[in-house]
Amino acid sequence: MQKIITETDLRVAILQLESKQTDERILMKEQFLLTVETLKPINLIKSTLMEAVGSGDLQDNMLNSTIGMSAGYLSKILFQGVSGGPVKKILGTALMFGIKNLIAHNPELVKSIGSGFFNLLRKTIRGKDKNTDNPDILETAGTE
């Protein structure tokens, strides 16, 4: 700011400061309203859910854990059968947790095995589709 020598300079300085104060008051009100809107419970929940959904690591971890738990539970059911003795149940539970941890901690292995399985399944399905699309095969199959 410059030195104020005359009464006119004082009035100009006061007007400038009042203008600056008005601008800052408007900005403060806008920031306050934005803060109030952000802190509403529904908006806090929305923002938290959006962050959780947007997080790729969280999605991968949840997917890996779900696949691990499913595979572990399936292996337990296959191992102990419908009804099993107490020892078989304990071993089945240990097997379930072991497979769950193995799959949850090695997702790349599971993805590679899964993609290989789906590629094999896709090739098998395509092979069947090729056989049904060929009329010669259908005619020879019908004459036998």
Residue pairs with C-beta under 8 A, 6 or more apart in sequence:
1 13
2 9
3 9
4 10
4 13
37 43
38 44
38 47
52 58
53 59
60 107
63 107
64 103
64 104
64 107
64 110
65 100
65 104
67 103
67 104
67 107
67 110
68 99
68 100
68 101
68 102
68 103
68 104
69 100
71 99
71 100
71 103
72 95
72 96
72 97
72 98
72 99
72 100
72 103
73 96
75 95
75 96
75 99
76 92
76 93
76 95
76 96
77 92
79 88
79 91
79 92
79 95
80 88
80 89
80 91
80 92
81 88
84 92
103 110
131 137
132 138
